[in-house]
Amino acid sequence: MNPRKELNQVRTRRVNRVRGHIVGTALRPRLAIFRSNRGLEAQLIDDQTGRTLAAASSRNLPDKKSKSAKVSIAALVGQDLAAKAVAAGIVKAAVDRRWYKYHGRVKALVEAARQSGLQL
């Protein structure tokens, strides 16, 4: 079997396993995280209606330094998302980390969102 195809199957199973435990509602939306080599995106999603309630991205940060570390940029994204969520009246959320391990940029984003007032 092709190793790349096998890796994609493993990731798909892991995503489905994590997503099976997490369902976003209007009162407690799902915090979906997408991480790439260049950037980081996070959304608060209400799965019952299929709407994105708040979103933040590393590409849209106004005070992003060109030579900042990726982890510190992830923390800024978490703070930005938490500020938008609190402004929208969202207090709680459930973290959907997809297939990413809970460390590095993912952990920095979640911890910054927690410190900024979002209960995760």
C-alpha positions in Angstrom: 0.0 0.0 0.0 1.1 3.5 -0.7 2.5 5.0 2.5 0.9 8.4 1.8 -2.5 6.8 1.3 -2.1 4.8 4.5 -1.2 8.0 6.5 -4.3 9.7 5.1 -6.4 6.8 6.2 -4.9 6.9 9.7 -5.5 10.6 9.9 -9.1 10.3 8.7 -9.8 7.6 11.3 -8.3 9.8 14.0 -10.4 12.8 12.9 -13.6 10.8 12.9 -12.8 9.4 16.4 -12.1 12.9 17.9 -15.2 14.4 16.1 -17.4 11.6 17.3 -17.0 12.8 20.9 -17.4 16.5 20.1 -20.6 18.2 18.8 -20.8 21.9 18.7 -24.0 23.7 19.8 -25.0 27.3 20.0 -24.2 27.4 23.7 -21.0 25.3 23.4 -19.6 25.5 19.9 -16.8 23.4 18.6 -13.4 25.1 18.4 -12.0 23.7 15.1 -8.2 24.2 14.6 -6.4 24.0 11.3 -2.6 24.2 11.3 -0.3 24.4 8.3 3.3 25.2 7.9 2.6 28.8 7.1 -0.3 29.7 9.3 -3.0 28.8 11.8 -6.8 29.1 11.7 -9.4 28.6 14.4 -13.2 28.7 14.2 -16.1 28.3 16.6 -18.7 26.2 14.8 -22.3 25.4 15.7 -22.7 21.9 14.2 -26.5 21.9 14.6 -27.1 24.8 12.3 -23.8 24.5 10.3 -22.7 28.1 11.1 -19.4 29.6 12.0 -19.9 31.9 15.0 -16.4 33.3 15.2 -13.1 32.9 13.4 -9.5 34.0 13.7 -6.5 33.4 11.5 -2.8 34.2 11.7 -3.0 35.9 8.3 -5.4 38.5 9.7 -3.5 39.5 12.8 -2.8 43.3 12.8 0.2 43.2 15.1 1.9 40.2 13.7 5.7 40.5 13.6 7.4 39.2 10.6 10.0 37.2 12.6 7.8 36.1 15.5 7.9 32.4 16.5 5.0 30.3 15.3 4.0 29.5 18.9 3.7 33.1 19.9 1.6 33.8 16.8 -0.7 30.9 17.8 -1.2 32.5 21.2 -2.2 35.8 19.4 -4.7 33.8 17.3 -6.2 32.3 20.5 -6.5 35.7 22.2 -8.1 37.2 19.0 -10.6 34.3 18.8 -11.5 34.5 22.5 -12.1 38.3 22.2 -14.4 37.7 19.2 -16.2 34.9 21.1 -16.8 36.9 24.2 -18.1 39.8 22.1 -20.5 37.3 20.5 -21.7 36.1 23.9 -19.9 32.7 23.8 -18.4 31.6 27.0 -17.8 27.8 26.6 -16.4 25.8 23.7 -15.2 22.2 23.0 -11.8 21.8 21.4 -11.5 19.8 18.2 -7.8 19.3 17.6 -8.3 17.1 14.5 -5.3 14.8 14.2 -2.9 17.3 15.7 -1.3 16.4 19.0 -2.0 18.7 21.9 1.3 20.5 22.1 3.1 23.3 20.4 1.0 25.7 18.4 -2.3 23.9 19.2 -1.6 24.0 22.9 -0.6 27.7 22.8 -3.8 28.6 21.0 -6.0 26.8 23.4 -4.2 28.1 26.5 -4.3 31.7 25.3 -8.0 31.4 24.6 -8.5 30.1 28.1 -6.6 32.9 29.6 -8.6 35.4 27.6 -11.9 34.3 29.1 -13.1 31.3 27.0 -13.9 28.1 29.0 -12.5 25.1 27.2 
